[in-house]
Amino acid sequence: MSELRLHGLVAAVHTPFTVYGELNVAAVGGQAAHLASVGVKTVFVGGSTGESHSLSLEERFTLTEAWVASAPHHGIQVVVHVGSNCVRDARSLASHAAGHGAVAVSALSPMYFKPSSLDTLISCCSEIASASPELPFYFYDIPALTGVAFSMPDFLAKAPAHIPNLAGIKYTNTDMAAYLACLATGLDIPWGVDEAMLGALAIGAKGAVGSSFNFAAPVYHRLIAAFERGDNEAARCEQERSVRLIGALASYGYIAAAKATMGFLGVDVGVPRLPNKRLSPGGEEALRSELDAIGFFEWGTR
């Protein structure tokens, strides 16, 4: 297994659809080129931002293949999210990712029939990770969406004995005390809450996986640089911009607004699928006006 570390910015990429809601893998090359132009070198494919639970198994295979074919031409490496309510499907996705050039896989917990205990969660992860034993495996902790909220320090204390290729956790969880305990294990724990990156850096984060890195990577590059040189005022300014931006998008419906924002930047990733709602034409105009009013097109894109 490689010594992969998800340091720096990892963009949780959108799955591109046509206006009719069909998978549009022809757009992946444009996404990769855009991310390379703003200094993003790793992508997280088919996660929450990628609307994975709105994709069929075959579509997820096709999406992975499109990214691993395109990304290396732009100096980008691919992590594939393989989580599913069906553990057998997750195993198929993990095996497929390993066979097509992904550098790691990640999986969130089954969430309809939820694991009844930490041991059961570890068993699920072990089953999935064993389908791609040569790749690093990251558990994707996102309790706000899965409703599965076991202690991640306890997970890391027990899971390595059952998951030989466990690399760490994609930590989309606001519990900073638990995050600090996870970092103390020495495993790779990329942060997953864009609006609180500065706090995570302050307690030791080295990398982050985020959706807003797709369209606002310069903000986070400046935030990290300011933190590293000890300029806390500049770092807070960039974090405050992140908070304002994400708040603005969330007020319109985050997935739809984020995809529209990509379109404003010339990267067409289409519309979301149900149950995520689309923006109305009037909503797109209002969003663009609001982003302009907060200065996003000045400070967010360069």
C-alpha positions as CSV (number, residue, x, y, z in Angstrom):
1,M,0.0,0.0,0.0
2,S,1.3,3.5,-0.9
3,E,2.1,6.1,1.7
4,L,-0.5,8.5,0.4
5,R,-1.3,11.6,2.4
6,L,-4.2,13.8,1.5
7,H,-2.4,17.1,2.3
8,G,-3.4,20.4,0.8
9,L,-6.7,20.9,-1.0
10,V,-8.7,17.9,-2.3
11,A,-11.7,19.0,-4.3
12,A,-14.8,17.0,-3.7
13,V,-16.0,17.3,-7.3
14,H,-19.4,17.6,-8.8
15,T,-20.9,14.9,-11.0
16,P,-21.7,16.6,-14.3
17,F,-25.2,16.1,-15.7
18,T,-27.0,17.5,-18.8
19,V,-30.0,19.7,-18.5
20,Y,-32.0,16.5,-18.7
21,G,-30.2,15.0,-15.8
22,E,-28.2,12.5,-17.7
23,L,-24.6,11.7,-16.8
24,N,-22.3,14.0,-18.9
25,V,-18.7,12.6,-18.6
26,A,-17.6,14.8,-21.5
27,A,-17.5,17.6,-18.9
28,V,-14.9,15.9,-16.7
29,G,-11.9,17.1,-18.7
30,G,-13.0,20.7,-18.3
31,Q,-13.4,20.2,-14.5
32,A,-9.9,18.7,-14.3
33,A,-8.4,21.5,-16.4
34,H,-10.0,24.1,-14.2
35,L,-8.9,22.5,-10.9
36,A,-5.3,22.2,-12.2
37,S,-5.4,25.9,-13.1
38,V,-6.2,26.8,-9.5
39,G,-3.6,24.5,-7.9
40,V,-5.8,21.6,-6.9
41,K,-3.9,18.3,-7.4
42,T,-6.3,15.7,-5.9
43,V,-10.0,15.0,-6.4
44,F,-12.5,13.1,-4.4
45,V,-15.0,11.6,-6.9
46,G,-18.6,10.5,-6.2
47,G,-19.0,11.7,-2.7
48,S,-21.7,13.9,-1.2
49,T,-21.0,16.8,-3.5
50,G,-20.9,14.2,-6.4
51,E,-24.5,13.1,-5.5
52,S,-23.3,9.5,-5.3
53,H,-26.6,8.2,-3.9
54,S,-28.4,9.6,-6.9
55,L,-26.3,7.6,-9.3
56,S,-26.7,4.0,-10.5
57,L,-23.9,1.5,-9.9
58,E,-23.1,1.6,-13.7
59,E,-23.0,5.4,-13.6
60,R,-20.5,5.4,-10.8
61,F,-18.3,3.0,-12.7
62,T,-18.5,5.3,-15.7
63,L,-17.7,8.4,-13.6
64,T,-14.7,6.8,-12.1
65,E,-13.4,5.7,-15.5
66,A,-13.8,9.2,-16.8
67,W,-11.9,10.8,-14.0
68,V,-9.0,8.3,-13.9
69,A,-8.6,8.7,-17.7
70,S,-8.6,12.5,-17.7
71,A,-7.1,13.6,-14.3
72,P,-3.5,12.4,-14.9
73,H,-3.2,14.6,-18.0
74,H,-3.7,17.6,-15.6
75,G,-1.4,16.3,-12.9
76,I,-4.3,15.3,-10.7
77,Q,-4.7,12.1,-8.7
78,V,-8.1,10.5,-8.0
79,V,-9.7,9.2,-4.8
80,V,-12.9,7.4,-5.3
81,H,-15.8,7.4,-2.9
82,V,-17.3,3.9,-3.0
83,G,-19.8,4.0,-0.1
84,S,-23.3,2.6,-0.5
85,N,-26.2,1.2,1.5
86,C,-25.4,-2.1,-0.2
87,V,-22.0,-3.3,1.0
88,R,-21.6,-5.6,-2.0
89,D,-22.0,-2.7,-4.3
90,A,-19.4,-0.8,-2.3
91,R,-17.0,-3.7,-2.7
92,S,-17.7,-3.7,-6.5
93,L,-16.9,0.0,-6.6
94,A,-13.7,-0.4,-4.6
95,S,-12.5,-3.3,-6.8
96,H,-13.3,-1.3,-9.9
97,A,-11.5,1.8,-8.6
98,A,-8.4,-0.2,-7.8
99,G,-8.4,-1.7,-11.3
100,H,-8.7,1.6,-13.0
101,G,-6.0,3.8,-11.4
102,A,-7.5,5.4,-8.3
103,V,-4.9,6.2,-5.6
104,A,-7.3,5.5,-2.7
105,V,-10.9,4.7,-1.9
106,S,-13.2,6.0,0.8
107,A,-16.6,4.9,2.1
108,L,-19.2,6.4,4.3
109,S,-21.4,4.2,6.5
110,P,-24.5,2.4,5.3
111,M,-27.3,4.8,6.4
112,Y,-30.6,3.2,5.8
113,F,-30.0,0.1,7.9
114,K,-27.5,1.8,10.2
115,P,-24.7,-0.2,12.0
116,S,-26.0,-0.9,15.5
117,S,-22.5,-0.7,17.0
118,L,-19.0,0.5,16.4
119,D,-17.9,-3.1,15.8
120,T,-20.6,-3.5,13.1
121,L,-19.4,-0.3,11.4
122,I,-15.8,-1.6,11.4
123,S,-17.0,-4.9,9.9
124,C,-18.7,-3.0,7.1
125,C,-15.5,-1.0,6.4
126,S,-13.4,-4.1,6.6
127,E,-15.6,-5.8,3.9
128,I,-15.3,-2.8,1.6
129,A,-11.6,-2.2,2.1
130,S,-10.7,-5.8,1.5
131,A,-12.0,-5.5,-2.1
132,S,-9.1,-3.2,-2.9
133,P,-6.4,-4.3,-0.4
134,E,-3.6,-2.5,-2.4
135,L,-5.2,0.9,-2.0
136,P,-5.4,3.1,1.1
137,F,-8.9,3.2,2.6
138,Y,-10.4,6.2,4.3
139,F,-13.6,6.0,6.3
140,Y,-15.8,9.0,5.5
141,D,-17.3,10.3,8.7
142,I,-20.2,12.6,8.0
143,P,-22.8,12.1,10.8
144,A,-24.9,15.1,9.8
145,L,-25.9,13.2,6.6
146,T,-25.6,9.6,7.6
147,G,-27.0,9.8,11.1
148,V,-24.2,7.4,12.1
149,A,-22.2,9.1,14.9
150,F,-19.8,6.7,16.6
151,S,-16.6,8.0,18.3
152,M,-13.9,8.4,15.7
153,P,-11.1,8.1,18.2
154,D,-12.6,4.8,19.3
155,F,-12.9,3.8,15.6
156,L,-9.2,4.5,15.1
157,A,-8.3,2.5,18.2
158,K,-10.0,-0.6,17.0
159,A,-10.3,-0.5,13.2
160,P,-6.6,-1.0,12.2
161,A,-6.6,-4.5,13.5
162,H,-9.4,-5.3,11.1
163,I,-8.6,-3.1,8.2
164,P,-4.9,-3.5,7.2
165,N,-5.1,-0.8,4.5
166,L,-6.8,1.8,6.7
167,A,-5.2,5.1,6.0
168,G,-7.4,7.4,8.0
169,I,-10.7,9.3,8.0
170,K,-12.2,11.9,5.8
171,Y,-13.5,13.9,8.8
172,T,-16.6,15.9,8.0
173,N,-17.6,16.5,11.6
174,T,-17.4,19.6,13.7
175,D,-16.2,17.9,16.9
176,M,-12.8,19.5,17.2
177,A,-11.8,17.7,20.4
178,A,-12.4,14.3,18.7
179,Y,-10.5,15.5,15.6
180,L,-7.5,16.4,17.8
181,A,-7.5,12.9,19.3
182,C,-7.7,11.4,15.8
183,L,-4.7,13.4,14.6
184,A,-2.8,12.1,17.6
185,T,-2.9,8.6,16.1
186,G,-0.6,9.6,13.3
187,L,-3.1,8.4,10.6
188,D,-4.1,10.8,7.8
189,I,-7.2,12.8,8.8
190,P,-8.1,15.3,6.1
191,W,-10.6,17.9,7.3
192,G,-14.0,18.1,5.7
193,V,-15.8,21.3,6.9
194,D,-14.7,24.1,4.7
195,E,-16.2,26.9,6.9
196,A,-14.0,25.8,9.8
197,M,-10.7,25.1,8.1
198,L,-8.8,27.7,10.2
199,G,-9.7,26.0,13.4
200,A,-8.6,22.6,12.0
201,L,-5.3,24.0,10.9
202,A,-4.7,25.4,14.3
203,I,-4.9,22.0,15.9
204,G,-2.9,20.2,13.3
205,A,-4.8,19.6,10.0
206,K,-2.5,19.2,7.0
207,G,-5.2,18.6,4.3
208,A,-8.8,19.1,3.6
209,V,-11.5,17.6,1.3
210,G,-14.1,20.2,0.3
211,S,-16.7,21.1,-2.2
212,S,-16.0,24.8,-2.3
213,F,-12.5,24.2,-3.4
214,N,-14.0,23.6,-6.9
215,F,-14.9,27.3,-7.3
216,A,-13.0,29.1,-4.5
217,A,-9.6,27.3,-4.2
218,P,-7.7,30.6,-4.2
219,V,-9.4,31.6,-0.9
220,Y,-8.2,28.4,0.8
221,H,-4.7,28.6,-0.7
222,R,-4.4,32.1,0.8
223,L,-5.9,31.0,4.1
224,I,-3.3,28.2,4.4
225,A,-0.4,30.4,3.4
226,A,-1.5,33.1,5.9
227,F,-1.8,30.5,8.7
228,E,1.7,29.1,7.9
229,R,3.4,32.5,8.0
230,G,1.6,33.3,11.3
231,D,-0.6,36.1,9.8
232,N,-3.8,35.3,11.8
233,E,-5.6,38.4,10.7
234,A,-5.2,37.5,7.0
235,A,-6.2,33.9,7.7
236,R,-9.3,35.0,9.5
237,C,-10.2,37.3,6.6
238,E,-10.1,34.4,4.2
239,Q,-12.1,32.1,6.5
240,E,-14.7,34.8,6.9
241,R,-15.0,35.0,3.1
242,S,-15.5,31.3,3.0
243,V,-18.2,31.5,5.6
244,R,-20.0,34.2,3.7
245,L,-19.7,32.4,0.4
246,I,-21.0,29.1,1.7
247,G,-23.8,30.8,3.6
248,A,-24.9,32.6,0.4
249,L,-24.9,29.3,-1.6
250,A,-26.8,27.4,1.1
251,S,-29.6,30.0,1.1
252,Y,-30.4,28.9,-2.4
253,G,-29.9,25.2,-1.9
254,Y,-26.2,24.3,-1.7
255,I,-25.7,21.7,-4.4
256,A,-27.7,23.6,-7.1
257,A,-26.1,26.9,-6.2
258,A,-22.6,25.4,-6.2
259,K,-23.2,23.8,-9.6
260,A,-24.5,27.1,-10.9
261,T,-21.4,28.9,-9.6
262,M,-19.2,26.5,-11.5
263,G,-21.2,27.5,-14.6
264,F,-20.5,31.2,-13.8
265,L,-16.8,30.4,-14.0
266,G,-17.2,28.7,-17.3
267,V,-17.2,25.1,-16.1
268,D,-20.6,23.6,-17.0
269,V,-21.4,20.8,-14.6
270,G,-25.1,21.0,-15.3
271,V,-27.9,20.7,-12.8
272,P,-28.5,18.4,-9.8
273,R,-30.7,15.4,-9.7
274,L,-33.7,14.9,-7.5
275,P,-34.1,15.0,-4.6
276,N,-31.7,18.0,-4.9
277,K,-33.7,20.8,-6.5
278,R,-32.6,22.9,-9.4
279,L,-32.3,26.7,-9.3
280,S,-35.0,28.6,-11.3
281,P,-33.7,31.0,-13.9
282,G,-34.6,33.8,-11.6
283,G,-32.7,32.0,-8.8
284,E,-29.6,31.9,-10.9
285,E,-29.7,35.6,-11.6
286,A,-30.3,36.4,-8.0
287,L,-27.4,34.1,-7.0
288,R,-25.0,35.7,-9.4
289,S,-26.0,39.2,-8.2
290,E,-25.5,38.1,-4.6
291,L,-22.0,36.6,-5.3
292,D,-21.1,39.8,-7.1
293,A,-22.3,41.9,-4.1
294,I,-20.1,40.0,-1.6
295,G,-17.1,40.4,-3.9
296,F,-16.8,36.7,-4.8
297,F,-15.7,37.3,-8.4
298,E,-12.9,39.5,-7.1
299,W,-11.5,37.5,-4.2
300,G,-12.9,34.0,-4.9
301,T,-11.5,33.1,-8.2
302,R,-7.9,34.5,-8.3
